[in-house]
Amino acid sequence: MVQQIFSGKRKTAVAKLRLNPGNGKIFYNYLPVSELSLFHRLALLEPVRIYEREFGELPKHDFFIKTMSGGKEAQIEASRLAIAKALLKTTGSDTLKKAFLNYDRNMIVPDARRKETRKPGDSKARAKRQKSYR
């Protein structure tokens, strides 16, 4: 099987996922997912659990995720998106897509919100300069 690469983005964080034949193991930045904190581990395992519930078995692939840029939470969410996209692409299942959408739409649809740019002459993106009448 040819090695497949998928990516996920959230804010400025980017996660690149390499999919190899295996038995459903997930490695996040060269660490097994069991080494992560509880909530990060649960977030990364959500797409796999939904896949398991739909098909009754673990995926037959190992997921190697490498993240860059952004913050820790955004990197986890980008990784979660990459895992879900990889599972959808490899199975081509419409029921899995519906299950992901019913659980959390951001699992397969990237969040397009970005930081608003700072305007010239003002202090912040939305804040206006104060003026004094006295």
Summary of the structure (lengths in Angstrom):
residues: 134
radius of gyration: 18.8
end to end distance: 75.0
largest distance: 75.0
contacts: 363
relative contact order: 0.20
helix: 40%
strand: 22%
